[in-house]
Amino acid sequence: MSDDLDTPRVVPATLTEADFPGSNTADLDYTQRRPYEATRQRLDRALQACGEVPFAPQHGETPESYRRRLLGNLATHTATHRRLDTRSITADSIDRFEMRIAAEALAEPERKGTLAPIHSRDRAGRECTEFVGDVGAWLNDFKSPAIVSPPCINGVPQQIPVIPFAGAGR
């Protein structure tokens, strides 16, 4: 059962209804859930790329504190904002920090040299999986070393004549 909780799942259309454990969204009606879902939708790709398992809003948590909590989880996966205290960010600059932190968190798999799956659903409800990160993580297994061979004429290797450069010493 714990394996089921640790693996990233496809994000449902209503993001906080079928969320991971700790969910207390039964108290919230649709209009109250909308700010939480908007925050989660903006940060969902970065959360999946980092392998973070976000919890639903807790009882008594405001949309702003939920946003700061998710940004704090993502900040640990960045290079420049690793020790950022999200409580110290002003309300005016939190949008800029959110964009920077999400962009750096999406780049984490590439920095580590791995690929990370991002699960989503298209308009028809089909599951889509996109991979972000270093393509060499899986492609290097299929690459072979380069082979340098001399040019062959009629199956006989030929040596290429070397023409000295005349302008070097004169």
N, C-alpha and C positions, 0 to 999 in steps of 0.2 A: 504494500500500500504506500510506503514511503517513496518508492520509485515513481509512483504516479504523481506525487506532489513535487518532486524535484525536476521533472522534465518539462521544458517549455511547451506550452500548448498553443494552439491556434487561438488568436484573440477573437472572441465572439463579437457580434455586432454591438451588443450592449456590454461595454468593457468591464464594468464592475459587478454585473449580476452573477456571472459564473467565474469568480475570481479564485485565487489561491486562498489557503486557510487564513483565518484572522478576519474574514469578511464579516462586516456588520452592516451590510447595505440593505437589509430587509427593512430597516427603519426609514430609509430614504425613499421618497416617491420619485417619479421620473424627472420632474423639474429640479429636484434637489441633487440628483445624480449627475446632471449635465455638466457642471463645472469640473467635477472629478473626472468624468469620461473625456472631456476635452483635453485636460492635462495629460491623462494617460495616453490618449491617442497621439499627441505630439511627441511623447517620449518613448513610445512603445518600440520603435525600431532600434533605438539606441539601447534600451533595456534588454532586448532579445540578443543584440550583437554582443553584449557584455556577459550574457548568461545570468543576468539578475532576475530574480523571481519577485516581482512587486506584489505587495499585499494591497488589499482593498483599503479604502479609507476606514479608519478606526472610529469608534464611537466618540463623538465630540470633536473630531478633527475637522478643521475648516479647509476649504479648497486651497487656500494659500499655504497652510502648513503641510498639506498633502503634497503640494507641488514642491515645496522646499525639501521634504523628506525624500521624494524621488530624485531630485537633483543631488542631494547628499549621497544617495546610493550610487548615482552615476559618476559623481566627482571622484570617487576612489579609483575609477578606471581611466582617468585622464592623466596626462603628464604634467600639465601646468596647474590644474586645480585640485590636485590630490588631497591637500590638507585644508580645503576651503570649508569654512563654517558657514553654512547656508543661512543661519540666523542673522549673520552680519550683513547680508546683501540688502540694499535698500529696495523699496518697492519700485522705484523708477528704473533701476538697472537690472532687475531680475530677468527681464525678457532677453537682454543681451547675454547675460550669463547662461541662460537656458540654451540659447542657440550655440554658444561656444562649447558648453559642456556636452551637449548632444552630438555635435560634430566630432569632437575629440573621442567621445566614447564609441562612435561608429567606426573610427579609425583604429581602435584598439586591436581588433583581430589582425589587421595588416602589420601593426607594430610587433605583434607577437609571432607573426609568420604562420597564422592559422586561418581557417575559413570558419565563419559562423553563419548558421542558417537563420533566416528571418522568415517567420511564418505569417501569412496574412490570408485574407479572403478577398476575391474580386467581387464585382457587382452581382454576378450570378450565384455567388455562394461557394464557388470552388476554392479549394485550398491551394495557395501558391507558396512556393518556397524560393526565396532568393538568397544567394550566398554573398557575403561581403568579406573582404580580407585579402590575403595574399594568395594569388592563383597558383603560385609555385608550391603551396602546401600539398596539393594533390598532383599537379602537373609534373613535378620533378621526378616522380616515380616512372613516368613514361618517356623521359628524355634519355637519349643515349649520348655517349661522349662523341665529340666531333672527330671524324677521321680525315686526316690529311694525307692525300696520296698524290704522287706526281702525275702529270698528264700522260696519258697513254695513247700511242698511235699504233694501230693494228695489234694491240695487246702488249706492246713493248713499252716500258716506262721510259720517258724522255727527260733529259735534264735541260732546264731552261737556262739559256746563256745569260750571264750577268754583264750588263753594259755599264762600265764605270762612268760616273758623272764627271764631265770634263771641267766644269766651272768651279769645283770645290777648292782646288789648291792653286789655281793660276790667277 
